[in-house]
Amino acid sequence: MNKFMLRFGLAGLLAVAVVGTPVALQAQNANQVTVAPKKPTNHVIPFHGKLKAIDKTAKTISLGNETIQITSETKITKAGKPATLEDGAVGEEVAGAYRKDADGKLNAASLRLAPAIVTSTSGSKTNKTTHAATP
């Protein structure tokens, strides 16, 4: 009779463990806070180089193998002053930063156009900036 009670006792404990486990797991899950996975941050990526091409109609610039979109939010400067895409020239040194959107497009956050460098008659290089004549 001892074997009989031992078998039913063990079977009963096993049944309670199997049936009670989902209830215990549900109670644990009810107390857990689910955190949504973080979206990738929209950080800026710096760039610099010589302008290979400017498409003023499409509002893009090309440097090496990259084409960067100029948007209405792009801050463009030249010699530390506000500028426009029209102020840029192919072969000019530029620098800035862009953000990559979900489609893989590179949207410029900032664009710094270098002032044109002109060689003087003495052979030294100087930065050329144009200033409006004062009356």
Secondary structure by P-SEA (a helix, b strand, c coil): caaaaaaaaaaaaaaaaaaaaaaaaaaaaaabbbbccccccbbbbbbbbccccccccccccccccbbbbbcccbbbbccccccccccccccbbbbbbbbbccccbbbbcbbbbccbbbbccccbbbbbbbbcccc
